Amino acid sequence: NELGTKDFVRLRIGSQPERGNPKDGKEFVLRPFTKEELQIIEKVMKQSNEALATILKKGILEAMSQFNR
């Protein structure tokens, strides 16, 4: 809304419990990460950096084909 357009690229990163949906979404999102989750976040940040570099070097379509799951 602030940009006044939907014509921009965004890199989305999500989280969810291993099984199903959280009972309380707000509580789930705002709680501290566990040690295991922090390890996952390190991997996700590395992949995000690689995706961003691909977007800048080869374009969004190439990045989408490599990183979207």
Order of alpha helices (4+ residues) and beta strands (2+ residues): alpha-alpha-alpha
